[in-house]
Amino acid sequence: MIKITKIPIAAVFFTALLYGTGLYALNFEDISANLDDTFEVRSALLQSENAYSAARLAEFPGDLQVSVTPGVKFTPESIEYYGSSTLKIPLGLSQAEKEKLSFSMDNFEIASARVEEARNEAFLTLYSLYQKAYLLQEEESVIRMELEAVRSKADIFVEQYKSGSITLSALSAAQRDLQDKEEELSQKLLEQRVSLYELAFTSGRAVREDLLDRFELMMDELPLPPELTQTAMKYDSDIIIQKTKVLQLQQTIDRIGKIDISASIKPFFSSGNHSVSVEYSFNDPMVSAAYSFPLGSTGNIIAAWNAGISASLSYNTGRTDKLDTEVLKTQIRQEEALLEYLTNLVSLKIRSSYQEYLKAKDSLEQSKRDLKQAMENMYIVKTKAALGQTAAYEMKEAEAQIKRAEWKVESSRVNLEKAYLNTINTASWRTLYE
């Protein structure tokens, strides 16, 4: 019994969606050329820009400030109208502001590393989606060949059952195989179209459903896990962030552990209704100038002048800083414990991904051996066919087995490349997209 393959409505919908929007074919190099168009990379770039702006802001000592204040003063002999103006000029950063700047620069470097990490992740995602769609496309012809072999067998079994040479059970099994293969083809067609839609959505590029080129990754020999782990300790972003947290906490402890003395010096001069002063602060580098001048008066004003200089010196006993230091030291111990955990976790991930890489290499070799065996089976079938010892469908089955074995070799190659990329990415060994 021959059944007609039914294609699900969803598969028809995705086909119409892809063709109706004018999508066209692209190879993997085209799709991966614009990694910065992906959402994850765009988001990382915006975070990097924000971190850069924050660092620029922390580097700026502050705006020049000018103020003018009018006033009036009453005495028994007169009423004076006066004005005063002040000018504040920041000349540098305080120790706390310098620390904030240092932290901002650290955050910018981390954000820049996150951009590279996002590009690597985007490349790996696009590679996986592309190869998934490519393998599904390649598998379609395999399944169609297998379907033809199963259908040929079912047709022959129908005739053999009519002649009484096989049982109903054998016929039913052949027809079930045919039905299963038809359903498999239907499902694979749907998966193929969905995978192309995912690829188009993730890459932001249009991808036509029937023209994905074969892409093979050029792989170097991977270093052993100990060397990969050493690389990860230098370049893994999570470890860098954790190390930075520890260093920043220690930097804060060093700052607040210094003697807290504030000092300033202020020369001044006044004559009659005029006075001027200039103050310089050492801890928070800034010059403040003030000038007071008359606007008018009634009555007698006594003219006199004086000049001098004053200095200000303040000392903090540091009790609060000592308590803060104890809190910060506890935080350092916590962050160091987390750093140790992350270090062990990354090492474990590297060893695990490396084992997957070795397993994928073995699987590829096994697939090649299976292909060789399928070809040997074909030789046997051809020999038996020449002697009239095989059924017609057996030749089609042997051809389909070779086609399937070839596809498995290709699938194993892709799995090996993915394992290779995963290991590189886990160890931060090098940039994936170059």
C-alpha angles and dihedrals in degrees: 000000000000119000128201114238112241117210115211118246089240091061091051090048094054091046090054091045094054097043096037093059093054097249119179139197124274132177122228094261090059093047095048095042093089105044090152089069092068118099096240094053093044089052092049091049091052090050089050091051090049091050090049091051090049090052091050090050093049090051093056111091094207143274125296108257125211125181134176122198125186119203147167130222126198124206131166090256102038152002115233128198114200144163133211133197131192132197124197119192118186110216103180148334129294120234091261091049091048089053090050089051091051091051091048091053089050090052091050092052090049091048090051089052088050089057091057090046091051091050090051091049091047091051091049092048093048091046092052093047093046094050091045090055092043093051091047089052092049091047092057093073090046093054092045090054091047089048091053091051092049092046091050090051092048091050091051091047090053090057092043091051090051089053091048096241095122135036128252088247092059091048092049091050091052091049091049089052089052093050092047092050092049090051090047091054091049092050094046092051089054092047090049093055094044091050091053091049090052090049092050092047095047096044095041088227131113115252125189116219103234107042113063111145123223112260123194122190120226105231128197122204109277119234117240119271096262091058092043090051092052089053092049091053088061102040110021105116096217091053091045090052092049093048089049092053091054093048092048092051090050090048090055091049090052091050098049091041092067121095107277106224124151119199136179138166126212127187115190141181133188134181122177108313094347125089134166133184138176123201128190122196116204101194096046099030105228140133117218118190124187130187127184120193138174123258097182142310146201123219130018119328117201110223115217137144138210138171136190149134132247133193130202125206125176130179129200116209089218098226092132091047091053091053090047089051092057090052092048092049089054089050090051091055090051093049092046090053090051090048090054090049092050091048092054091043093053090047090052092048091050093051091046094049091045090054089051088052092053090046090051090052090053091047091054091052090048090051090053090051090049090052090051090050091049090053091050089051089053090054090052092049092049091050092050091045090055087056092047093245100124136069119244093249093056092071090053090048091052091049090049090050090055091048091050092047090051090051091050090053089053092046091049090050090054092047090051091051091049091050089049092051092045091053092048092047094047091051095040084229096155143331112290100205100055 
